[in-house]
Amino acid sequence: MACFDDTGLAAARKLSGVPTIGIGEAAFHVAMLLGAKFSVVTTLAISVPVIEENLRNYGLESACLKVRASEVEVLDLEIDGSSARDKISNEMACSLSEEQPGALVLGCAGMADLASQLSLTHNVPVIDGVASAVGLASGLVRLRR
């Protein structure tokens, strides 16, 4: 599932005979492996309660220090010259100062191309859920052989 909120993931798992991975859940697990405690920086505040509920449902809420909204519209991530990257980076800086997480999770698939640069900027692992899910899926395929 390529929506960070993992919308429909539980239903898809019930219908599918193969491992089904959501990018939110995948990112949380990868962040825990890389940084123990993590914070999430997502787009809009409306997503925060959904992500927090997912963390509870996955049994991972104790690993997440905070879910933060950068107040970036998803479509702004695609506009050259928008302030989206700066808003996300500023929210990450606040998280690092206030929560001191070992890793930061990007809470939107549209943020995927920002991960490596933001990791360099903030000197902390920045986890992209899309890459996390693809990596986990690839590993699961190899294990099933």
Secondary structure, DSSP 8 states (H G I E B T S, - for coil): --STT-TTHHHHHHH-SS----HHHHHHHHHHHHHSSEEEEES-GGGHHHHHHHHHHTT-GGGEEEEEE----GGGGGSTT-SHHHHHHHHHHHHHHHT--SEEEEESGGGGGGHHHHHHHHTS-EEEHHHHHHHHHHHHHHHH-
